Amino acid sequence: MKKSFLFIGAFLILGVSIFAQREVKSDEIKVIDLAQDTKRHVIIAQGRSDLYNGHPTTTLLPDGKTMFCVWTEDHGGPAGPMKRSDDGGLTWSGLLDVPKSWYNVKNCPAIYQLKNPQGKSRIFVFAGEDATSNIMQQAYSEDNGKTWTDMKPNGLTTVMPFCTVESIDNGKRLLAMSNIRRPGETKEERSNVVTQSISEDGGLTWSPWKIVADSIGLKLCEPFLVRSPDGKQLLCLMRENTTRESYYMVSNDEGRSWSPYKKLPKALYGDRHVAKYTADGRLVVVFRDTGKESSTRPHFVAWVGKYEDIIKGNQGQYKVKLLHSYAGTDNGYPGLELLPDQTLVATTYIKYTDGPEKHSVVSTRFKLSETDKMLK
């Protein structure tokens, strides 16, 4: 009898211990897997055994259906390819005619619609560098993408083109952020520091870089700006290339100063975050998953939660595995658009199959109303 009580007691202790361990794992988050639902997928640029398509970004025009996508040939290669969709990303044109100078620049083109203080809108494409220097290049269209200027340097030395651009000071200025090598670097190989620049003319000209996040031992890069729901705060999400964790910082004065940076919740560990609010106020963030304990590493994912979750260190509501990467961490750099019917269109470069084809540019589509039901 004593042995039986001892066994039961040991079992209860073990059970409590196991339960406690499960409770301690507050970083666990539910995951919905949509990666194999190919009906959601649209291939914008098909990879071939001799063609690698990489690093796309997108923009959706105010009509809610016209979308542009830009990307590179090869990894960080020529930044000329561009296509247009007239139906919210369901179908795409052939390659559009752009100036030849676009194919002389390279590295992760980024496309944005930017307004000047008078309300005039232009579509800009920024690229990392040209063949002879690491000065950022830019081109723009004043007629909703029908015609484009040549690529020209904007004077900013860079590693990446602008990773994010946000209107500040009630539309009077634009705040753009990216990452550069630490000036005068002597201690770290391929260092990264986060920088920002201001435009007062709608993106035509830019102020010199201001370093806003730097730490020996960390390689912070690829920032993305999210404005708080009340409009009073800017949140900057950042990739980190040493630990492959991710960080954030906030500004309460339109980017004039920033808080010390902190680690993001583990559910948001990833590269090249891009975010949109849905109509119900939730925040959707898409990125390449780098979390060492994440079940969706190293694939293309979406995080669903609230702005406050990030600030308070909560893991959020759930994650969605959007696309499966057959080449490990080589994916992401996404576009994310929200259509009028609340369809989210997330676009990435990814090795889409395990065959001989190299990377394709692929989009996938989902609504939170769908994934909420799957969660239940």
N, C-alpha and C positions, 0 to 999 in steps of 0.2 A: 504493500500500500504506500509506504514512504517513497519507494522508487517511482510509483505512478504519479504521486504529487510532485516529486522532483522533476519528472519528465514534463508534466503539464505546466509547472512553473517555468521551466526552461523554455518551453514552447511559447508561453505567453510573453516572456521577456524578449525572445527572438522576434515574435510577431510585432511587439511594440517597437523594437529596434528597426525592423524593416519598414514599418509604417512611418516612423520618424524620419528615416532616410528618404522615403518617398515625399514626405511633406517638405523636407529641406530643399528639394529640387524646385525652387520657385522659378527657375529659369525655363522650365518646361513650357512649351506652347503647343497647342493643337495644330496639326498640319492637314490640309486638304490637298490631294494630289490630282491635278488636272493635266499633267504632262502628257498622258497617253490619249487624251481626247483630241484627236487630230482634226475633228470638225471645227474646232476653234482656231486652227492654225492657218495662217496665210504666208506663203513664201514670197517675199518681196524680191530677193535676189538669190537665185539658186547657186549653191556652191558646186564646183566640179572638181575633178581630180587635179586640174591645172588652174583652178580659180578659187581664191580665198576671199570672201567678203567679210569686212569687219567694221566694228565701231559705229553703229548707226545712231542717229538721233532723229526726232520727228518734231513737227509743229502742226497744230490744227488751226485753220483759219476761223474767223468769227462766224462764218456760215454754218459751222458745226459739222461739215462733211468734207471739205477740201483739206487734204493732208499732204505734207511734203516729208520725204525721208532722204537723208544724205548719209553716205558711208564711205569706206575706203576700199580700194583694191589692195589685197595683202594686209598683213598685220601692221597697222600704223603707216600704210603706204599712201599712194596718191588719193587725194580727197575729192575727186571730180564727180563720181556717180551721184545722180539724183533722180528720184521718181516722184510722181504726183498721183494721189488717189482722189477721186471725185465722189466717193461713196463711203467715207469714213473708214477707209483702210481695207474694204472687202476686196477690191480689185485695184490694180496699179498700172500706170502707163509704162511704156518702154523708157529707156534712159533718155532724159531730157537734154536738150542742147544747152550747154553752158560754155562760157568762155574757156579757151584752151588753157589760160593761166591757172584754172582750177586744178588741172592735172599736174601742175608744177609744184603744188604745195601738198603737204601730207599731214597725217597724224590726227585722227579722231575729230572730224568736222562736227561742229555744233551749230544747230539752226534755232533761231529765236525770232519772234515778232517783237519789235521794240518801238516805243512811241517817244517822240520828243516832247518838251514841255507844252508845245502848242497843239499836241494831239495828233501830229502826222505820224503815220505808221509805216515802217519798213520791215522787210524780212531780211535778217542778217545771217550769213554763214561765216563762222570763224574756224580757222584751221591752225594747226600748231606751228608750222614753220615752212620755209621754202627750201630749195635745194642748196642754198649757200649760207643760210643763217638760221638761228633759232628765234627769229622775230615773228610774233603772231601775225597772221594774215587775215583779212576780212573782205567780204564782198556783200552786196545788198541788192534788193529789188524794191522798187517803188510802185510796182503795178501788180502786186499779189502773185509774184513768181513768174510772170510772163517773160520778162527780160531781167538780166543780171549784169552787174558790173564785173570788171576784172578783180581778181584777188590782189590786194595791196597791203603792205605792212602797216600796222597801227602803232609801231614803236615800242611794243612791250616784249621784252625777252621772256620766253616761257618754255615750260615742258609741255603743258597741255594748253589748248585754247580755253576760252571761258567755259567752265563747267556749269555755271549757273549765273543768271542775270535777274535781278529783282528791282522793280520800281520802288523808289524811296522818296521821302519828303513830299508826299501827295502828288507824285508824278513829275516833280521838278527835276529829278536826277535818276540815274540808273546806277545800281551797285552790282558789279561783276566780280566773281572770284575764281581763282584757279590755283595752281601750284607751280613753283619754280625751284631751281637748285638754290641752296643757301648762298648768297653773295660772298665771294672770297673764301669759299669752303676749303678747309685744309684737314678736317677731321673725319669726315664721313664720305664714303663713295656713294654717288647718286643720292645725295640728300634731297629731301623735299620739305618745303615750307609753304604754308597757305598764305595767299596774297589777295588783295582786293584793289580794284580800280574804279574810278567814278567817271561817268559821262554826264555832261550837262546839255548835250545837243542830240539826244536820242540814239547814241551809239556811233556817231560819225568819228568822234575823237575821244580819247581816254587819258585820264591822269596817270602819272607814274605809279608803279606798284607801291603798296603799303603792306608790309608783312604783319599778319594778324595772328598767326599761330606757328610756333617754332619750338622744337625741343630736341636737344642732342639725344640720340638713341631712338627717337620716333621719326617716322617718315610720313607725316600727315599730308594728305593730298585729296584731290577730286572732291571739293566741297559742293554741297547743295543747300540752297536756302529755302526755308519754309517759314511763312509768316503765321503767327499765332492766330487763332480764330477771332480774337478781339482786335487784331491788327496792330497791337502795341509792341510786339516782340518779334525779333528775327531769330530763328533757330538755324544753325549751320551744322549739317551732318558731314562727317569726314571719314574717308578711307584711311587706313594706316598699313604701311607695307612691311613692317618688321614683325609685329606680333600677329598681324591679320585680325586684330580686334578693330573696333571702330569707335569714334569719339564724336562729341558734339560740344558746342559752345553757344551762348546766346548773347544778343545785343538788345538793349532797351532804348537805344538812341540812334536807330537807323544805321547801324554799322560804324558809328564813330568810335565806339569802344566795344570790347568783347569780354565776356567772362572768362575765367580759366576754363580750359577744356576738361571734359570728363568722359569716361567710357559710356557708350550707349548701352542700353539693355542688350543682353546676349542675343536675343532674337533678331536684333538688327545688325549683328556683325556681318559686314559685307563690303563690297566694292561698288563705287559709283552709284550712290543712291539717287533716285528721282522720285518725286512725290506729287500726289494730287489729292485734294479734298473731294469727297463725294457730297451729294446733296444733303445727306443726313449728318454732315459734319465730321464723319470719320476720315482718317488719313490713310491713304494707301501708298506704300513705299515699295518700289521694285529695285532689285539689285542682284548682284552675284553673291551667293551665300558663301561666306568664309568661316563660319562658326565651327570651331574644332569639335564641339559636341553636338552640332546640328545634324539632324537626320536628312536635311535637304542640301547639305554641302556636297559638291561645289556647284549646284545647279542654279537656274534662273528662277527667282522666287518673288513673291509679293508678301509684304507684312501689312496686316490690317489692325488698326487700333485708333487711339485718340492722341492728339497733340500732348495732352496732359500725361499720358502713359510714358512718353519719352522724358519729359521733365521730371516726373516723379520716380523714374527708374523701373516702371512696370514693364512686363514683357509684351503687353498688348493682348489683342483678342485671339488672333490666329494667323498662321502663315499659309500661303498657297504655293505649292510647287507648280510653276507655270510651264517650264520646259526642261527636259532632261539633256544635260550636256554630255556628249560622247567624247569630249576632249578635256575633261577635268575643269579647271578653273577658267578656261579660255572662253568666256562669254560675258554678257552684260553690256555695259555702256549704253543703257537703254533709252528709248523714248517711251513716254507714257502720256496718253491722251484720254480725256473724258468726253464722250459723245453726249448729245442732248438727252438721250434715253438712258443715261447712266451706264452705258457700256464702257468699260475700261479697255483700251487697246495698248498693250505693252509690246514693245519691239526690241529685239536684241540680235546680236550676232551669235551664232552657236553652231557647233558640229551637230547637225540635226539627226543624223543616222550613224550607225557604226560601219558603214561602207566606205568606199574610197573617196567619196565626195568630201571636199574641204568645207569650211564654214559657209553657212548661208545667213542671210538676213531674214528673220522670221518674226511675225507678230502673232500674238494670241489674244483672245477676247474673253471677257468674263464680266459678270455683274455681281455686286455684293449680295443682291437679293438671292442669287443662285447659290453662292458659296455659304451664305448664312443658313440656308435650308440644308445644305450638305453637312454643315457643322452639327445641326440638331439631329 
